């Protein structure tokens, strides 16, 4: 039988602010917004500005100020009589110790996404029911987590991990789960199958969020609870109230007819912080960044993810924006190394005006734990490695830091620089023993020498081999020639020479190259390799033979 869970966070606008300022949880908090006739009120009555006054003009053209209204209040403020819709002076008269904060869209959006992501860590199928409301499909979770109360406690724990206090209801239908979460005081409430109507009967009618005209009609009929609505004759409701009345009757019975709409997480997660005044000090800005990163890392840790890229977007007092992309050499979810990277990048690329808003977004990925290799030294801690790379990039430049990689070219020493990433695998120093048992005894010294000799030339063709020590960068030398053959190298006579060995490539590009290589013996006994650049005519000392 299908079963659903509902994660409910009451007074969500206030809870979103408390998530950004945890100290406010112990205070009586009210969220303020301009009055409804203010031009700064957007869709669904949500204000679009976070200022405490919305300036307008009266009939004479003189500027006036709109009265601030209470948009939401937390539980402590409601105990003192503060309710949404009150003016700010009225709310302060009821609660002199009231703490007020403006409504900030970024706080609500970030908290809403964080709650959805926390529920997604428990079940792969969730539905966004609105601000502070998430429906969870719990089918199959009993095998992974346990009975329904255990699933509910897991959801409560996930919400607490991101800084939100939630109540969870579980029932056969989404409506039953939502009513159970809204009407009960316990953190987890379970309605057993077949008891939906009895479990919803005492809940007030307001939990259904009916249309105002329908709710007013039912109130005139004396309907106050879901049990009273469910007891009404269905035919009479259809005649008098139409489809809206039938839908309300189904909800009172705990029946869902709307399809389940799974929620898909966005590719980037963002946390933002609005500022009451402009910041022009990097030290103060670092404190704000740390607060934002703490909330972002809490969301990543709650779902066992890490970030592999960061983007910081600063709103400036001049009206513009300052955006920076910071690549991470190693996926991480720790605040301190992320903060160090952002501060180093902003030191090299400071904003051109005071900062009034901070937003940090991360690209989340799932990291896989693995055992380190037996033939390689232990890798440094990711936070230390990333910090060192960031400091090196600040010293030498990001373009001069990375891992060299050979390119497909005949040019000597042709390579390119890629972003550094730590090695994932390494092979044993002696491949010959890869397939052998670890208990097998190693060969005797004589046998090992014989085995190495067998991999080289046959016994009749063995000869002395020389090692060429390359000089990088190649040193410019003055070479005198007899015809095309080198005769003197920096005033030293050439006794013997071999060559040239010619190579060229990329004639179709501006990076075309052509060179002649010579092996020469000098009068003092030195054996070296010379290179002549055929495009410029310059000679270089490329290496010395041992």
Helices and strands as residue ranges (DSSP letters): E 4-8, H 12-20, G 22-26, E 29-34, G 43-45, E 55-57, E 63-65, E 68-73, H 75-79, H 88-94, E 99-102, H 105-120, E 126-130, E 133-137, H 141-144, H 148-161, E 167-171, H 174-183, E 188-190, H 196-200, G 205-208, H 212-220, H 226-230, H 234-253, E 268-279, H 282-302, E 306-316, E 321-332, H 335-348, E 355-365, H 382-396, G 398-400, E 403-406, E 415-418, G 431-433, H 445-454, G 459-461, E 468-477, E 479-482, E 485-489, E 492-505, E 513-522, E 527-533, E 539-545
